[in-house]
Amino acid sequence: MKFHPRVAPYKIAVLPLLKNKPELVCRARTLYHKLQRKFNVFWDTSGAIGRRYRRMDEIGTPWCVTIDFDTVEKDGTVTLRDRDTTEQKRVTEEELLAFLDDQLF
């Protein structure tokens, strides 16, 4: 479904790349709780990342944030995926929050 972001049931989904890596899940949970204070956020760890993206596309979630090994081991950036274009880009948490505020308020 292609809801406008302001009327989408979930604004963003937080997806750790792998559910059996505690460092990824912990970092993703932290971001999830931070975003949950302000937005309707969905948490998903079941299945392959591509399938999770498709599930979020089907219910109209405009953006997915993936926490991967680059997030934990390198620069701390997350992958932001757009539902409509399927474009992915690396952003910091501060850039993510600013982007969401700009798009939704």
Beta strands, then each sheet from edge to edge (+ up, - down):
strand 1: 12-16
strand 2: 41-43
strand 3: 63-67
strand 4: 78-82
strand 5: 88-91
sheet 1: 2+ 1+ 3+ 4- 5+
end
